[in-house]
Amino acid sequence: MRSRLVVYVLASVALITFFPCIVQGLVSCSPNSCKNGAACVSNPGGEAFCNCTPMFVGEYCQHMNPCHTGAGPRCQNGGSCYVGVSSSGGPTFTCTCPVGYSASLCEIALPNSCDSDPCQNGGTCSLITLDKYTCTCAAGFRGNHCELVDHCASQPCRNGASCQALHDSYRCTCTEGFTGRTCTHDIDECRKDLCVHGQCVNTVGSYRFLNHLSREMVNDFDVWLKARELSSILNTCVLT
């Protein structure tokens, strides 16, 4: 029994010596161990940590953020900067470069398909890969290379209509209740004599009716009441 106890104690000492427990976070926010204006935050589990400002990193926010050490961004040409930990324990950084740029700070431009300025009329060329691109056209132009005039740019179609740009013109698809080349003419639905037991009143883009059906014109009161309810809900001449 004693020999087993000795083995257990030795094994426990070995585990603690060679595989120490890694404790993350602070023991407490009292006192505040965070530096450089950082806030000490405690979570519901009782653990505490430092919430660093953007200019500092580290467990206690004791290191300058290597991504913010100059007047401008550390990574150039739209590159993204990520903070890491060096072998010595201090902070380091790496840049992830956008398509078309390379090197540690993304400072070197690579030959690509936008170099030939393929986008016309003030369009902006954006790389998908080094060999593929897309053009974002300026207002008033369309097409793969912004080579066509966008006749819908002035929004000629009115009253919620959709516009389709053609080679030298445009086409409007009107919403219900409107007509005309630019969908500005209201359709008079009442010209179709929709109502028999009421008066049709034309409205912009639609119509409504005044129900003149009296109780004496319908023998069944329930039928008359239901008809009036449907008429008010659907706003249509259900009694024609």
CORWO-V284959 format. One record per pair of residues at least 4 apart in sequence whose ideal C-beta (glycine too) atoms are under 6 Angstrom apart, sorted by sequence separation. I is the first residue (numbers start at 1). J is the second residue. D is the distance in Angstrom with one decimal. If there is no record, write none. Layout:
{{I & J & D} {I & J & D}}
//
This chain:
{{14 & 18 & 6.0} {15 & 19 & 5.4} {34 & 38 & 3.8} {43 & 47 & 5.3} {52 & 56 & 4.8} {58 & 62 & 4.6} {75 & 79 & 3.2} {86 & 90 & 5.2} {97 & 101 & 4.5} {103 & 107 & 5.2} {119 & 123 & 3.2} {128 & 132 & 4.2} {137 & 141 & 4.5} {143 & 147 & 4.7} {157 & 161 & 3.8} {166 & 170 & 5.9} {174 & 178 & 4.5} {180 & 184 & 5.2} {203 & 207 & 5.7} {213 & 217 & 5.5} {230 & 234 & 5.7} {52 & 57 & 5.9} {56 & 61 & 4.2} {58 & 63 & 4.2} {97 & 102 & 5.8} {101 & 106 & 4.4} {103 & 108 & 4.3} {137 & 142 & 5.7} {141 & 146 & 4.4} {143 & 148 & 3.9} {165 & 170 & 5.4} {174 & 179 & 5.8} {178 & 183 & 4.5} {180 & 185 & 3.8} {195 & 200 & 4.6} {202 & 207 & 5.1} {203 & 208 & 5.9} {218 & 223 & 5.7} {34 & 40 & 4.9} {42 & 48 & 4.7} {57 & 63 & 5.2} {75 & 81 & 4.6} {86 & 92 & 4.4} {102 & 108 & 5.0} {119 & 125 & 4.7} {127 & 133 & 5.4} {142 & 148 & 5.0} {157 & 163 & 4.4} {179 & 185 & 5.1} {194 & 200 & 5.1} {218 & 224 & 3.9} {26 & 33 & 5.8} {67 & 74 & 4.9} {74 & 81 & 4.9} {163 & 170 & 5.5} {164 & 171 & 4.6} {200 & 207 & 5.8} {201 & 208 & 5.2} {231 & 238 & 5.3} {32 & 40 & 4.6} {40 & 48 & 5.8} {41 & 49 & 5.9} {57 & 65 & 5.0} {83 & 91 & 5.6} {84 & 92 & 5.0} {101 & 109 & 5.8} {102 & 110 & 5.6} {125 & 133 & 5.2} {126 & 134 & 5.4} {142 & 150 & 4.2} {179 & 187 & 5.6} {230 & 238 & 5.1} {52 & 61 & 3.8} {56 & 65 & 5.8} {97 & 106 & 3.8} {137 & 146 & 3.8} {141 & 150 & 5.6} {163 & 172 & 5.9} {174 & 183 & 3.8} {200 & 209 & 5.0} {40 & 50 & 5.9} {41 & 51 & 5.1} {50 & 60 & 5.7} {55 & 65 & 5.4} {83 & 93 & 5.6} {95 & 105 & 5.8} {100 & 110 & 5.6} {125 & 135 & 6.0} {135 & 145 & 5.7} {140 & 150 & 5.6} {172 & 182 & 5.7} {177 & 187 & 5.5} {190 & 200 & 3.7} {29 & 40 & 3.8} {50 & 61 & 5.0} {95 & 106 & 5.2} {114 & 125 & 3.9} {135 & 146 & 5.3} {152 & 163 & 3.8} {161 & 172 & 4.6} {162 & 173 & 4.7} {172 & 183 & 5.1} {198 & 209 & 4.6} {199 & 210 & 4.4} {38 & 50 & 4.5} {39 & 51 & 4.7} {81 & 93 & 5.5} {82 & 94 & 5.3} {100 & 112 & 4.9} {123 & 135 & 4.4} {124 & 136 & 4.5} {161 & 173 & 5.9} {190 & 202 & 4.7} {198 & 210 & 5.4} {227 & 239 & 5.5} {29 & 42 & 5.4} {38 & 51 & 5.9} {55 & 68 & 5.3} {114 & 127 & 5.8} {140 & 153 & 4.6} {152 & 165 & 4.6} {161 & 174 & 4.8} {198 & 211 & 4.4} {38 & 52 & 4.8} {67 & 81 & 3.7} {81 & 95 & 5.8} {123 & 137 & 4.7} {139 & 153 & 5.7} {151 & 165 & 4.9} {161 & 175 & 5.8} {188 & 202 & 4.9} {195 & 209 & 4.9} {198 & 212 & 4.9} {112 & 127 & 5.7} {150 & 165 & 5.4} {157 & 172 & 3.8} {160 & 175 & 4.6} {34 & 50 & 3.8} {37 & 53 & 5.6} {67 & 83 & 6.0} {79 & 95 & 4.4} {80 & 96 & 4.6} {119 & 135 & 3.8} {122 & 138 & 4.0} {197 & 213 & 4.2} {190 & 207 & 5.6} {79 & 97 & 4.7} {112 & 130 & 4.6} {113 & 131 & 5.5} {151 & 169 & 5.8} {152 & 170 & 5.3} {186 & 204 & 5.4} {189 & 207 & 4.1} {29 & 48 & 4.7} {114 & 133 & 5.3} {151 & 170 & 4.1} {159 & 178 & 4.8} {28 & 48 & 5.8} {36 & 56 & 4.6} {75 & 95 & 3.8} {78 & 98 & 4.8} {113 & 133 & 4.9} {121 & 141 & 4.6} {211 & 231 & 5.3} {25 & 47 & 4.5} {26 & 48 & 4.0} {161 & 183 & 4.0} {25 & 48 & 5.8} {38 & 61 & 3.9} {123 & 146 & 3.5} {25 & 49 & 4.6} {77 & 101 & 4.7} {158 & 182 & 5.5} {159 & 183 & 5.1} {35 & 60 & 5.2} {36 & 61 & 5.1} {66 & 91 & 5.2} {120 & 145 & 5.3} {121 & 146 & 4.8} {157 & 182 & 5.8} {158 & 183 & 5.2} {34 & 60 & 5.8} {35 & 61 & 5.2} {57 & 83 & 5.4} {67 & 93 & 5.2} {119 & 145 & 5.8} {120 & 146 & 4.9} {156 & 182 & 5.3} {157 & 183 & 5.5} {158 & 184 & 5.0} {213 & 239 & 5.5} {33 & 60 & 5.7} {34 & 61 & 5.5} {35 & 62 & 5.0} {66 & 93 & 4.2} {79 & 106 & 3.5} {100 & 127 & 5.0} {118 & 145 & 5.7} {119 & 146 & 5.4} {120 & 147 & 5.1} {208 & 235 & 5.5} {63 & 91 & 4.8} {99 & 127 & 4.3} {177 & 205 & 3.4} {209 & 237 & 5.3} {76 & 105 & 5.3} {77 & 106 & 4.9} {177 & 206 & 5.2} {75 & 105 & 5.9} {76 & 106 & 5.0} {75 & 106 & 5.2} {76 & 107 & 4.9} {57 & 91 & 5.0} {195 & 237 & 4.1} {197 & 239 & 4.4} {194 & 237 & 4.9} {196 & 240 & 4.4}}
//
